């Protein structure tokens, strides 16, 4: 997750999308949005990154709150993402549940599902361009 945050802050969004399986279901505000390909997720990540830059966010730090026991390579992880400004003040926090798949041959686990419990920038998810699928 540290690598994911670093790539996001450094605007390496293609590297961020490498951590996901597609299509990827994304739940926010009781809405299911499906990213069918890395390019659609990159569009959404760009919107989110632009919002963080406008807010003065210079660092995002993940805190693992809980991690489920892996079953057949799948596990659940609950993370809080703290969004900091240049002075080190935490301005916003997101709470996210992920379903991960850990393949022994992969460099890192792949994210198969994202569920936001609380979003640091809720206005961003409402403006995602891809079709909403329920």
SEKE-674953 format. One record per atom (N, C-alpha, C): residue in three letters; y, z, x. Coordinates in steps of 0.2 Angstrom, whole numbers. Example, Ala and Ser with C-alpha at 12.3 -4.5 7.8 and 13.67 -1.06 7.14 Angstrom:
// residues 2
+------+-------+-------+-------+
: rest :    c2 :    c3 :    c1 :
+------+-------+-------+-------+
:  ALA :   -28 :    39 :    66 :
:  ALA :   -22 :    39 :    62 :
:  ALA :   -16 :    39 :    66 :
:  SER :   -11 :    35 :    64 :
:  SER :    -5 :    36 :    68 :
:  SER :     0 :    39 :    64 :
+------+-------+-------+-------+
// end
This chain:
// residues 134
+------+-------+-------+-------+
: rest :    c2 :    c3 :    c1 :
+------+-------+-------+-------+
:  UNK :    -6 :     0 :     4 :
:  UNK :     0 :     0 :     0 :
:  UNK :     6 :     0 :     4 :
:  UNK :     6 :     3 :    10 :
:  UNK :    12 :     3 :    15 :
:  UNK :    13 :    -4 :    17 :
:  UNK :     8 :    -8 :    18 :
:  UNK :     9 :   -15 :    20 :
:  UNK :    12 :   -19 :    14 :
:  UNK :    10 :   -18 :     8 :
:  UNK :    13 :   -21 :     3 :
:  UNK :    20 :   -19 :     2 :
:  UNK :    22 :   -13 :     3 :
:  UNK :    29 :   -11 :     2 :
:  UNK :    33 :   -14 :     8 :
:  UNK :    31 :   -14 :    14 :
:  UNK :    34 :   -17 :    20 :
:  UNK :    35 :   -25 :    19 :
:  UNK :    30 :   -28 :    16 :
:  UNK :    31 :   -35 :    15 :
:  UNK :    36 :   -37 :    10 :
:  UNK :    36 :   -33 :     4 :
:  UNK :    41 :   -33 :    -1 :
:  UNK :    48 :   -32 :     2 :
:  UNK :    49 :   -27 :     5 :
:  UNK :    56 :   -25 :     8 :
:  UNK :    58 :   -31 :    12 :
:  UNK :    54 :   -33 :    16 :
:  UNK :    56 :   -39 :    21 :
:  UNK :    56 :   -46 :    18 :
:  UNK :    55 :   -46 :    12 :
:  UNK :    55 :   -52 :     8 :
:  UNK :    50 :   -57 :    10 :
:  UNK :    44 :   -55 :    11 :
:  UNK :    38 :   -59 :    13 :
:  UNK :    34 :   -59 :     7 :
:  UNK :    36 :   -62 :     1 :
:  UNK :    33 :   -61 :    -5 :
:  UNK :    26 :   -65 :    -5 :
:  UNK :    26 :   -71 :    -1 :
:  UNK :    19 :   -74 :    -1 :
:  UNK :    14 :   -69 :     2 :
:  UNK :    16 :   -65 :     7 :
:  UNK :    11 :   -60 :     9 :
:  UNK :     9 :   -55 :     4 :
:  UNK :    14 :   -53 :     0 :
:  UNK :    13 :   -48 :    -6 :
:  UNK :     8 :   -51 :   -10 :
:  UNK :     9 :   -57 :   -12 :
:  UNK :     4 :   -60 :   -17 :
:  UNK :    -3 :   -61 :   -15 :
:  UNK :    -4 :   -61 :    -8 :
:  UNK :   -11 :   -61 :    -5 :
:  UNK :   -15 :   -55 :    -7 :
:  UNK :   -12 :   -49 :    -9 :
:  UNK :   -15 :   -43 :   -11 :
:  UNK :   -18 :   -43 :   -18 :
:  UNK :   -17 :   -49 :   -22 :
:  UNK :   -19 :   -49 :   -29 :
:  UNK :   -24 :   -54 :   -30 :
:  UNK :   -28 :   -53 :   -35 :
:  UNK :   -33 :   -58 :   -38 :
:  UNK :   -29 :   -61 :   -44 :
:  UNK :   -30 :   -68 :   -45 :
:  UNK :   -27 :   -71 :   -50 :
:  UNK :   -33 :   -75 :   -55 :
:  UNK :   -32 :   -75 :   -61 :
:  UNK :   -26 :   -72 :   -65 :
:  UNK :   -26 :   -65 :   -64 :
:  UNK :   -19 :   -62 :   -65 :
:  UNK :   -19 :   -55 :   -64 :
:  UNK :   -15 :   -52 :   -70 :
:  UNK :   -18 :   -47 :   -74 :
:  UNK :   -15 :   -44 :   -79 :
:  UNK :   -10 :   -39 :   -77 :
:  UNK :    -4 :   -39 :   -80 :
:  UNK :     1 :   -34 :   -78 :
:  UNK :     4 :   -31 :   -85 :
:  UNK :     3 :   -25 :   -85 :
:  UNK :     5 :   -21 :   -91 :
:  UNK :    12 :   -17 :   -90 :
:  UNK :    17 :   -18 :   -94 :
:  UNK :    23 :   -15 :   -93 :
:  UNK :    26 :   -14 :  -100 :
:  UNK :    28 :    -8 :  -102 :
:  UNK :    31 :    -7 :  -109 :
:  UNK :    27 :    -9 :  -115 :
:  UNK :    21 :    -8 :  -115 :
:  UNK :    16 :   -10 :  -120 :
:  UNK :    15 :   -17 :  -121 :
:  UNK :    17 :   -21 :  -115 :
:  UNK :    17 :   -28 :  -116 :
:  UNK :    12 :   -31 :  -110 :
:  UNK :     8 :   -35 :  -112 :
:  UNK :     3 :   -38 :  -107 :
:  UNK :     6 :   -45 :  -105 :
:  UNK :     7 :   -46 :   -98 :
:  UNK :     9 :   -52 :   -95 :
:  UNK :     4 :   -54 :   -90 :
:  UNK :     2 :   -60 :   -90 :
:  UNK :    -3 :   -62 :   -86 :
:  UNK :     0 :   -67 :   -81 :
:  UNK :    -1 :   -65 :   -74 :
:  UNK :     1 :   -70 :   -69 :
:  UNK :    -5 :   -74 :   -67 :
:  UNK :    -4 :   -81 :   -69 :
:  UNK :   -10 :   -85 :   -68 :
:  UNK :   -11 :   -88 :   -61 :
:  UNK :    -6 :   -87 :   -57 :
:  UNK :    -6 :   -90 :   -50 :
:  UNK :    -1 :   -86 :   -45 :
:  UNK :    -2 :   -86 :   -39 :
:  UNK :     3 :   -83 :   -34 :
:  UNK :    10 :   -85 :   -36 :
:  UNK :    11 :   -92 :   -37 :
:  UNK :    18 :   -94 :   -38 :
:  UNK :    22 :   -91 :   -44 :
:  UNK :    18 :   -89 :   -49 :
:  UNK :    21 :   -86 :   -55 :
:  UNK :    23 :   -78 :   -53 :
:  UNK :    18 :   -75 :   -50 :
:  UNK :    19 :   -68 :   -48 :
:  UNK :    25 :   -68 :   -43 :
:  UNK :    26 :   -73 :   -38 :
:  UNK :    31 :   -73 :   -34 :
:  UNK :    38 :   -74 :   -37 :
:  UNK :    38 :   -78 :   -43 :
:  UNK :    44 :   -78 :   -47 :
:  UNK :    46 :   -71 :   -49 :
:  UNK :    42 :   -67 :   -52 :
:  UNK :    43 :   -61 :   -54 :
:  UNK :    45 :   -56 :   -49 :
:  UNK :    41 :   -56 :   -43 :
:  UNK :    43 :   -52 :   -37 :
:  UNK :    50 :   -54 :   -35 :
:  UNK :    52 :   -60 :   -35 :
:  UNK :    59 :   -62 :   -33 :
:  UNK :    64 :   -58 :   -38 :
:  UNK :    63 :   -58 :   -44 :
:  UNK :    67 :   -55 :   -49 :
:  UNK :    68 :   -47 :   -47 :
:  UNK :    62 :   -44 :   -46 :
:  UNK :    62 :   -37 :   -44 :
:  UNK :    65 :   -36 :   -38 :
:  UNK :    64 :   -40 :   -33 :
:  UNK :    67 :   -39 :   -26 :
:  UNK :    75 :   -40 :   -27 :
:  UNK :    77 :   -45 :   -30 :
:  UNK :    84 :   -45 :   -31 :
:  UNK :    87 :   -39 :   -35 :
:  UNK :    84 :   -36 :   -39 :
:  UNK :    86 :   -30 :   -43 :
:  UNK :    87 :   -24 :   -38 :
:  UNK :    82 :   -24 :   -33 :
:  UNK :    82 :   -18 :   -28 :
:  UNK :    87 :   -19 :   -23 :
:  UNK :    89 :   -25 :   -21 :
:  UNK :    94 :   -27 :   -17 :
:  UNK :   101 :   -25 :   -20 :
:  UNK :   102 :   -27 :   -26 :
:  UNK :   108 :   -25 :   -30 :
:  UNK :   109 :   -18 :   -30 :
:  UNK :   104 :   -14 :   -31 :
:  UNK :   104 :    -7 :   -32 :
:  UNK :   105 :    -3 :   -25 :
:  UNK :   104 :    -7 :   -20 :
:  UNK :   105 :    -4 :   -13 :
:  UNK :    99 :    -1 :   -10 :
:  UNK :    93 :    -3 :   -13 :
:  UNK :    87 :    -1 :   -10 :
:  UNK :    85 :    -4 :    -4 :
:  UNK :    83 :     0 :     1 :
:  UNK :    82 :    -2 :     8 :
:  UNK :    75 :    -1 :    10 :
:  UNK :    72 :     4 :     6 :
:  UNK :    65 :     6 :     8 :
:  UNK :    61 :     8 :     2 :
:  UNK :    55 :     6 :     1 :
:  UNK :    50 :     9 :    -4 :
:  UNK :    44 :    12 :    -1 :
:  UNK :    43 :    18 :    -3 :
:  UNK :    37 :    22 :     0 :
:  UNK :    32 :    23 :    -6 :
:  UNK :    26 :    21 :    -5 :
:  UNK :    21 :    23 :   -10 :
:  UNK :    18 :    30 :    -8 :
:  UNK :    17 :    34 :   -14 :
:  UNK :    13 :    40 :   -13 :
:  UNK :     7 :    40 :   -18 :
:  UNK :     1 :    40 :   -15 :
:  UNK :    -5 :    40 :   -19 :
:  UNK :    -6 :    47 :   -23 :
:  UNK :    -6 :    47 :   -29 :
:  UNK :    -6 :    53 :   -33 :
:  UNK :   -14 :    54 :   -34 :
:  UNK :   -18 :    49 :   -36 :
:  UNK :   -25 :    50 :   -37 :
:  UNK :   -28 :    44 :   -35 :
:  UNK :   -35 :    44 :   -33 :
:  UNK :   -39 :    39 :   -32 :
:  UNK :   -46 :    40 :   -35 :
:  UNK :   -48 :    36 :   -39 :
:  UNK :   -55 :    37 :   -42 :
:  UNK :   -60 :    35 :   -37 :
:  UNK :   -66 :    37 :   -39 :
:  UNK :   -72 :    36 :   -35 :
:  UNK :   -74 :    29 :   -36 :
:  UNK :   -75 :    25 :   -30 :
:  UNK :   -77 :    18 :   -31 :
:  UNK :   -84 :    17 :   -34 :
:  UNK :   -84 :    12 :   -39 :
:  UNK :   -90 :    10 :   -42 :
:  UNK :   -91 :     3 :   -42 :
:  UNK :   -96 :     1 :   -38 :
:  UNK :   -98 :    -6 :   -37 :
:  UNK :   -92 :   -10 :   -34 :
:  UNK :   -88 :    -7 :   -30 :
:  UNK :   -82 :   -10 :   -26 :
:  UNK :   -76 :    -9 :   -30 :
:  UNK :   -76 :    -6 :   -36 :
:  UNK :   -70 :    -6 :   -40 :
:  UNK :   -68 :     2 :   -40 :
:  UNK :   -61 :     3 :   -40 :
:  UNK :   -58 :     9 :   -40 :
:  UNK :   -51 :     9 :   -43 :
:  UNK :   -49 :    15 :   -46 :
:  UNK :   -43 :    16 :   -49 :
:  UNK :   -38 :    20 :   -44 :
:  UNK :   -32 :    18 :   -44 :
:  UNK :   -27 :    21 :   -39 :
:  UNK :   -21 :    22 :   -43 :
:  UNK :   -18 :    28 :   -43 :
:  UNK :   -12 :    30 :   -46 :
:  UNK :    -7 :    31 :   -41 :
:  UNK :    -1 :    27 :   -41 :
:  UNK :     4 :    28 :   -36 :
:  UNK :    11 :    29 :   -39 :
:  UNK :    15 :    33 :   -35 :
:  UNK :    22 :    33 :   -37 :
:  UNK :    25 :    29 :   -31 :
:  UNK :    30 :    25 :   -33 :
:  UNK :    33 :    21 :   -28 :
:  UNK :    41 :    23 :   -28 :
:  UNK :    43 :    27 :   -22 :
:  UNK :    49 :    30 :   -22 :
:  UNK :    54 :    24 :   -19 :
:  UNK :    60 :    23 :   -22 :
:  UNK :    64 :    18 :   -20 :
:  UNK :    70 :    21 :   -16 :
:  UNK :    71 :    20 :   -10 :
:  UNK :    76 :    24 :    -6 :
:  UNK :    82 :    19 :    -4 :
:  UNK :    88 :    22 :    -4 :
:  UNK :    94 :    18 :    -1 :
:  UNK :    94 :    20 :     6 :
:  UNK :    99 :    17 :    10 :
:  UNK :   100 :    17 :    17 :
:  UNK :   101 :    24 :    19 :
:  UNK :   104 :    29 :    15 :
:  UNK :   105 :    36 :    18 :
:  UNK :    98 :    40 :    17 :
:  UNK :    93 :    37 :    14 :
:  UNK :    87 :    41 :    13 :
:  UNK :    86 :    44 :     6 :
:  UNK :    91 :    43 :     2 :
:  UNK :    91 :    46 :    -5 :
:  UNK :    86 :    42 :   -10 :
:  UNK :    82 :    45 :   -13 :
:  UNK :    78 :    42 :   -18 :
:  UNK :    82 :    41 :   -24 :
:  UNK :    83 :    34 :   -26 :
:  UNK :    87 :    32 :   -31 :
:  UNK :    82 :    31 :   -38 :
:  UNK :    76 :    29 :   -37 :
:  UNK :    72 :    27 :   -43 :
:  UNK :    65 :    28 :   -40 :
:  UNK :    60 :    29 :   -45 :
:  UNK :    53 :    29 :   -44 :
:  UNK :    49 :    25 :   -50 :
:  UNK :    44 :    22 :   -47 :
:  UNK :    40 :    19 :   -52 :
:  UNK :    33 :    22 :   -52 :
:  UNK :    30 :    23 :   -57 :
:  UNK :    23 :    25 :   -58 :
:  UNK :    18 :    20 :   -60 :
:  UNK :    13 :    18 :   -56 :
:  UNK :     9 :    13 :   -57 :
:  UNK :     2 :    14 :   -56 :
:  UNK :    -2 :    12 :   -61 :
:  UNK :   -10 :    12 :   -60 :
:  UNK :   -12 :     5 :   -58 :
:  UNK :   -17 :     5 :   -53 :
:  UNK :   -20 :    -1 :   -51 :
:  UNK :   -27 :     0 :   -51 :
:  UNK :   -30 :    -6 :   -53 :
:  UNK :   -38 :    -7 :   -52 :
:  UNK :   -39 :   -11 :   -46 :
:  UNK :   -42 :    -9 :   -41 :
:  UNK :   -43 :   -12 :   -35 :
:  UNK :   -51 :   -14 :   -34 :
:  UNK :   -52 :   -20 :   -31 :
:  UNK :   -58 :   -22 :   -29 :
:  UNK :   -59 :   -22 :   -21 :
:  UNK :   -63 :   -18 :   -18 :
:  UNK :   -64 :   -18 :   -11 :
:  UNK :   -71 :   -22 :    -9 :
:  UNK :   -69 :   -27 :    -6 :
:  UNK :   -75 :   -31 :    -4 :
:  UNK :   -76 :   -30 :     4 :
:  UNK :   -82 :   -28 :     6 :
:  UNK :   -83 :   -26 :    13 :
:  UNK :   -80 :   -32 :    18 :
:  UNK :   -80 :   -38 :    16 :
:  UNK :   -78 :   -43 :    21 :
:  UNK :   -71 :   -45 :    20 :
:  UNK :   -67 :   -42 :    16 :
:  UNK :   -60 :   -43 :    15 :
:  UNK :   -56 :   -38 :    20 :
:  UNK :   -50 :   -40 :    22 :
:  UNK :   -46 :   -36 :    26 :
:  UNK :   -43 :   -30 :    23 :
:  UNK :   -42 :   -31 :    16 :
:  UNK :   -39 :   -26 :    12 :
:  UNK :   -41 :   -27 :     5 :
:  UNK :   -41 :   -21 :     1 :
:  UNK :   -43 :   -22 :    -6 :
:  UNK :   -38 :   -26 :   -10 :
:  UNK :   -41 :   -29 :   -15 :
:  UNK :   -37 :   -34 :   -19 :
:  UNK :   -36 :   -30 :   -26 :
:  UNK :   -30 :   -31 :   -28 :
:  UNK :   -27 :   -28 :   -34 :
:  UNK :   -29 :   -33 :   -40 :
:  UNK :   -33 :   -30 :   -45 :
:  UNK :   -36 :   -34 :   -50 :
:  UNK :   -32 :   -33 :   -57 :
:  UNK :   -28 :   -27 :   -57 :
:  UNK :   -24 :   -26 :   -63 :
:  UNK :   -19 :   -21 :   -61 :
:  UNK :   -13 :   -22 :   -64 :
:  UNK :    -7 :   -18 :   -63 :
:  UNK :    -5 :   -15 :   -70 :
:  UNK :    -4 :    -8 :   -70 :
:  UNK :    -1 :    -5 :   -76 :
:  UNK :     4 :     0 :   -75 :
:  UNK :    10 :    -2 :   -76 :
:  UNK :    16 :     2 :   -75 :
:  UNK :    16 :     7 :   -80 :
:  UNK :    17 :    14 :   -78 :
:  UNK :    18 :    19 :   -83 :
:  UNK :    25 :    21 :   -83 :
:  UNK :    29 :    20 :   -78 :
:  UNK :    36 :    20 :   -78 :
:  UNK :    39 :    15 :   -72 :
:  UNK :    44 :    11 :   -74 :
:  UNK :    46 :     6 :   -70 :
:  UNK :    53 :     8 :   -68 :
:  UNK :    54 :     7 :   -61 :
:  UNK :    61 :     8 :   -58 :
:  UNK :    66 :     4 :   -61 :
:  UNK :    64 :    -2 :   -62 :
:  UNK :    69 :    -7 :   -65 :
:  UNK :    66 :   -10 :   -71 :
:  UNK :    66 :    -7 :   -77 :
:  UNK :    63 :    -9 :   -83 :
:  UNK :    66 :   -16 :   -85 :
:  UNK :    72 :   -17 :   -84 :
:  UNK :    75 :   -23 :   -86 :
:  UNK :    72 :   -29 :   -83 :
:  UNK :    69 :   -28 :   -77 :
:  UNK :    67 :   -34 :   -74 :
:  UNK :    60 :   -37 :   -78 :
:  UNK :    56 :   -33 :   -80 :
:  UNK :    50 :   -35 :   -83 :
:  UNK :    51 :   -39 :   -89 :
:  UNK :    57 :   -37 :   -93 :
:  UNK :    59 :   -40 :   -99 :
:  UNK :    61 :   -48 :   -98 :
:  UNK :    63 :   -49 :   -91 :
:  UNK :    66 :   -56 :   -90 :
:  UNK :    60 :   -60 :   -86 :
:  UNK :    54 :   -58 :   -86 :
:  UNK :    49 :   -62 :   -82 :
:  UNK :    48 :   -69 :   -86 :
:  UNK :    48 :   -74 :   -83 :
:  UNK :    48 :   -81 :   -86 :
:  UNK :    41 :   -83 :   -89 :
:  UNK :    36 :   -80 :   -86 :
:  UNK :    29 :   -83 :   -89 :
:  UNK :    28 :   -80 :   -96 :
:  UNK :    23 :   -84 :   -99 :
:  UNK :    21 :   -82 :  -106 :
:  UNK :    18 :   -76 :  -106 :
:  UNK :    19 :   -72 :  -112 :
:  UNK :    16 :   -66 :  -113 :
:  UNK :    10 :   -67 :  -117 :
:  UNK :     4 :   -64 :  -115 :
:  UNK :    -2 :   -65 :  -118 :
:  UNK :    -5 :   -58 :  -120 :
:  UNK :    -6 :   -58 :  -127 :
:  UNK :    -9 :   -51 :  -129 :
:  UNK :   -16 :   -51 :  -130 :
+------+-------+-------+-------+
// end
